[in-house]
Amino acid sequence: MTVRRDGLATPQGTARGWRRLIYVRQMRKQMPTHLENFDFPQMSPNCLERRHSTVAPQALHLLNNGMVRTLAEHFARRVRAEAGADAGKQVERAYLIALGRPPVDEEKRIGVEALAELAERWGKNDKDAKAKALASYCHVMLNSAAFLYVD
C-alpha cells in the first residue's frame, strides 16, 4: 500500500500479482480493520467456522473502495485485451471470466446497451469513454450477487 496526499491508501500488486488478505499477520486480540465491513468473526476464542452473513457496509465497501475500483480497471483491461473492441464479445468475456458462464441473451443485450450508454455519456467530455464504460461494467460484475455468492 502507498499513502496518497489525501491520506487514503492505494493498493499495489506484487511482481507476481495481487495477494489476498489471508496472508496478513494479525494479533488475535486486535481487530483486523479490513474485516469491519465484512461482519468479522470473533477473535477469541478462536473462530473455527464463519457463519454466512451479509451486512450493508459490504456493498458500500465493494462499491466505493479504491482497491476494488483498481481491480475492476485491471479486469476491464484483460477483457478488452482478450475480446477486442466489440461490446458483445466484451460482455461475453466478462461473464466467462467473472462468473464462469456465458451470458444469456437478455444479459448480453443489457450489457451491450449499458456499455453504449455509459460510453455516450462520458464521450462528450472524455476520449477514453469506452475504457471507462468497460471498467464501470466490470466493477458492476464484481459487485453482482452471482459473483459474490458462488453456488
C-alpha positions as CSV (number, residue, x, y, z in Angstrom):
1,M,0.0,0.0,0.0
2,T,1.1,3.5,-0.6
3,V,-0.5,6.6,1.0
4,R,-1.7,9.4,-1.2
5,R,-1.6,13.1,-0.2
6,D,-5.2,12.9,0.9
7,G,-4.3,10.2,3.4
8,L,-6.0,7.3,1.6
9,A,-4.1,4.1,1.0
10,T,-3.9,2.8,-2.6
11,P,-3.2,-0.9,-3.3
12,Q,-0.1,-2.1,-5.2
13,G,0.2,-5.5,-6.7
14,T,3.4,-7.5,-6.4
15,A,5.5,-8.6,-9.3
16,R,3.6,-11.9,-9.1
17,G,0.2,-10.3,-9.0
18,W,-2.3,-9.4,-6.2
19,R,-2.3,-11.2,-2.9
20,R,-5.3,-11.8,-0.8
21,L,-5.5,-10.6,2.8
22,I,-5.3,-14.1,4.1
23,Y,-1.6,-13.6,4.2
24,V,-1.7,-10.6,6.5
25,R,-0.3,-11.3,10.0
26,Q,-2.7,-10.2,12.7
27,M,-2.5,-10.4,16.5
28,R,-5.5,-12.3,17.8
29,K,-6.5,-9.7,20.3
30,Q,-6.5,-6.8,17.8
31,M,-9.4,-6.5,15.4
32,P,-8.3,-6.5,11.8
33,T,-9.7,-3.3,10.3
34,H,-10.3,-4.7,6.8
35,L,-12.8,-7.1,8.3
36,E,-15.0,-4.5,9.9
37,N,-17.1,-4.1,6.8
38,F,-17.5,-7.9,6.4
39,D,-19.1,-9.0,9.6
40,F,-15.9,-10.1,11.1
41,P,-15.5,-13.3,13.2
42,Q,-14.9,-13.1,16.9
43,M,-11.2,-13.4,17.5
44,S,-11.4,-15.0,20.9
45,P,-11.9,-17.8,21.4
46,N,-10.6,-18.9,18.0
47,C,-13.0,-18.8,15.2
48,L,-13.2,-22.3,13.8
49,E,-16.1,-21.7,11.4
50,R,-17.5,-18.5,9.9
51,R,-21.3,-18.0,9.8
52,H,-22.7,-16.9,6.5
53,S,-23.9,-13.3,6.7
54,T,-24.2,-10.1,4.7
55,V,-24.2,-6.7,6.2
56,A,-24.9,-3.4,4.4
57,P,-21.3,-2.0,4.7
58,Q,-20.1,-4.8,2.5
59,A,-21.9,-3.5,-0.5
60,L,-20.7,0.1,0.2
61,H,-17.1,-1.2,0.6
62,L,-17.2,-3.1,-2.7
63,L,-18.8,-0.1,-4.5
64,N,-16.6,2.6,-3.1
65,N,-13.2,1.1,-2.2
66,G,-10.3,2.3,-4.3
67,M,-8.7,-1.2,-4.4
68,V,-11.9,-2.7,-5.8
69,R,-12.1,0.0,-8.5
70,T,-8.5,-0.6,-9.4
71,L,-9.2,-4.3,-9.7
72,A,-12.2,-3.6,-11.9
73,E,-9.9,-1.5,-14.2
74,H,-7.5,-4.4,-14.4
75,F,-10.4,-6.7,-15.1
76,A,-11.6,-4.4,-17.9
77,R,-8.1,-4.2,-19.5
78,R,-8.0,-8.0,-19.5
79,V,-11.5,-8.2,-21.1
80,R,-10.5,-5.7,-23.8
81,A,-7.2,-7.5,-24.5
82,E,-9.0,-10.8,-24.9
83,A,-12.2,-9.7,-26.6
84,G,-11.2,-6.7,-28.6
85,A,-13.3,-3.6,-29.1
86,D,-16.6,-5.4,-29.9
87,A,-19.0,-4.7,-27.0
88,G,-20.9,-8.0,-27.4
89,K,-17.6,-10.0,-27.2
90,Q,-16.6,-7.9,-24.2
91,V,-19.8,-8.7,-22.3
92,E,-19.4,-12.4,-23.1
93,R,-15.7,-12.5,-22.0
94,A,-16.5,-10.6,-18.8
95,Y,-19.2,-13.1,-17.9
96,L,-16.9,-16.0,-18.6
97,I,-14.1,-14.6,-16.5
98,A,-16.2,-13.4,-13.6
99,L,-19.0,-16.0,-13.5
100,G,-17.6,-18.9,-15.4
101,R,-20.5,-19.0,-17.8
102,P,-21.7,-17.1,-20.9
103,P,-24.4,-14.5,-20.5
104,V,-27.9,-15.4,-21.5
105,D,-29.3,-13.4,-24.4
106,E,-31.0,-10.8,-22.2
107,E,-27.9,-10.3,-20.1
108,K,-25.8,-9.8,-23.2
109,R,-28.3,-7.3,-24.6
110,I,-28.5,-5.3,-21.4
111,G,-24.7,-5.4,-21.1
112,V,-24.1,-4.1,-24.6
113,E,-26.7,-1.4,-24.1
114,A,-25.1,-0.4,-20.8
115,L,-21.7,-0.1,-22.4
116,A,-23.1,2.0,-25.2
117,E,-25.0,4.3,-22.9
118,L,-22.0,4.8,-20.5
119,A,-19.6,5.5,-23.4
120,E,-22.1,8.0,-24.8
121,R,-22.4,9.9,-21.5
122,W,-18.7,10.0,-21.0
123,G,-17.9,10.5,-24.7
124,K,-18.8,14.2,-24.6
125,N,-16.0,15.0,-22.1
126,D,-13.5,12.1,-22.3
127,K,-11.6,10.5,-25.1
128,D,-11.3,7.2,-23.0
129,A,-15.1,6.9,-22.6
130,K,-15.2,3.3,-23.9
131,A,-12.5,2.2,-21.5
132,K,-14.2,3.9,-18.6
133,A,-17.5,2.4,-19.6
134,L,-16.0,-1.1,-19.6
135,A,-14.3,-0.5,-16.3
136,S,-17.6,0.5,-14.8
137,Y,-19.3,-2.5,-16.2
138,C,-16.6,-4.8,-14.8
139,H,-17.0,-3.1,-11.5
140,V,-20.7,-3.9,-11.6
141,M,-19.8,-7.6,-12.4
142,L,-17.5,-7.7,-9.3
143,N,-20.4,-6.4,-7.2
144,S,-23.0,-8.8,-8.6
145,A,-24.6,-11.3,-6.3
146,A,-23.7,-14.0,-8.9
147,F,-20.0,-13.2,-8.4
148,L,-20.1,-12.8,-4.6
149,Y,-22.2,-15.9,-3.8
150,V,-21.0,-18.9,-5.7
151,D,-23.3,-21.9,-5.6
